[in-house]
Amino acid sequence: HYEVAPSQFEIAPYYESANIAADHQQLMMTLMKSTAKKHGFMCLLHEKPFAGVNGSGKHVNWSVGNATQGNLLDPGSTPHDNLNFLLFCGAVIRGVNKYGPLMRAVIASASNDHRLGAN
């Protein structure tokens, strides 16, 4: 569907396992760039290519779950389900605390800092 900036659209893929989703993201970006070039256009995937105009806003929404426990981000309606949720939240917080610098390298890159505040 249309987004805010001129000629900006959203592509919303279906859920799939992370490794396949990453491959499909790369394939989609390559396909968009080659198709644009074929028609004499340019496909810009930079987060903020022009001052004052929205960029691609490339981002990833994620969910975590499995076949037996379902959505691990859902608190649930029973004390047992809530305990699983709290345990998962604790593990996520521990992971963020332990691997924060590595996450920053991926999440808060220079281009993302530019997108969020430079313009």
C-alpha positions in Angstrom: 0.0 0.0 0.0 1.0 3.6 -0.3 3.2 5.2 2.3 3.9 8.9 3.1 6.6 9.9 0.7 6.1 10.1 -3.1 6.4 6.7 -4.8 6.9 5.0 -1.5 5.2 1.7 -0.9 5.1 -1.0 1.8 5.8 -4.6 1.2 4.5 -6.8 4.0 5.7 -10.4 3.7 4.0 -13.3 5.4 5.5 -15.0 8.5 8.2 -17.6 7.8 11.2 -18.9 9.7 14.0 -16.3 10.2 16.6 -17.8 7.8 14.1 -18.1 5.0 12.7 -14.6 5.7 16.2 -13.1 5.6 16.8 -14.8 2.2 13.5 -13.5 0.9 14.3 -10.0 2.1 17.6 -10.0 0.2 15.9 -11.5 -2.9 13.1 -8.9 -2.8 15.5 -5.9 -2.4 17.6 -7.3 -5.3 14.5 -7.8 -7.5 13.2 -4.3 -6.7 16.6 -2.7 -7.7 17.0 -4.7 -10.9 13.4 -4.1 -12.0 13.7 -0.4 -11.4 17.0 -0.2 -13.3 15.4 -2.2 -16.2 12.7 0.5 -16.5 15.1 3.5 -16.2 14.4 4.2 -12.5 16.3 3.8 -9.3 15.2 2.0 -6.2 16.5 3.7 -3.0 16.4 1.5 0.1 18.3 4.0 2.4 16.4 4.9 5.5 16.5 8.6 4.9 17.8 9.5 1.4 16.5 13.1 1.3 16.2 15.7 4.0 12.6 16.3 5.0 11.2 13.3 3.1 10.5 9.9 4.5 12.8 7.1 3.4 12.2 3.4 3.2 11.9 3.0 6.9 13.3 -0.5 6.5 12.4 -2.4 9.6 11.6 -5.9 10.8 8.6 -6.9 13.0 9.2 -10.1 14.9 7.3 -12.6 16.9 8.7 -15.5 18.9 6.8 -18.7 19.4 6.8 -22.5 18.9 4.3 -25.2 18.1 3.8 -26.3 21.7 3.8 -23.0 23.6 2.4 -20.6 21.0 3.3 -16.9 21.1 5.9 -16.4 23.8 5.1 -12.6 23.8 1.6 -13.3 25.0 1.1 -13.1 28.8 -1.7 -15.7 28.7 -4.7 -16.0 30.9 -3.5 -18.5 33.5 -0.7 -18.2 36.1 1.3 -21.0 34.3 1.0 -19.1 30.9 2.0 -15.9 32.7 5.0 -17.6 34.2 6.2 -18.7 30.7 5.8 -15.1 29.5 7.7 -13.7 32.5 10.5 -16.2 32.0 10.7 -15.4 28.3 10.8 -11.6 29.1 13.5 -12.2 31.6 15.6 -14.1 29.1 15.1 -11.3 26.5 16.2 -8.7 29.0 19.2 -10.7 29.9 20.1 -11.2 26.3 19.8 -7.4 25.6 21.9 -6.7 28.6 24.6 -9.2 27.7 24.7 -8.6 24.0 23.8 -4.9 23.8 26.9 -3.7 21.9 26.4 -6.4 19.3 22.7 -5.4 19.0 23.6 -1.8 18.7 25.8 -2.5 15.7 22.9 -4.0 13.9 19.9 -2.0 15.2 21.4 1.5 15.7 23.7 1.9 12.7 24.9 5.3 11.5 22.3 5.3 8.8 19.5 4.6 11.4 20.9 7.4 13.7 20.7 9.7 10.6 17.2 8.6 9.9 16.0 9.3 13.4 17.6 12.6 14.0 19.8 14.1 11.3 17.0 15.6 9.2 
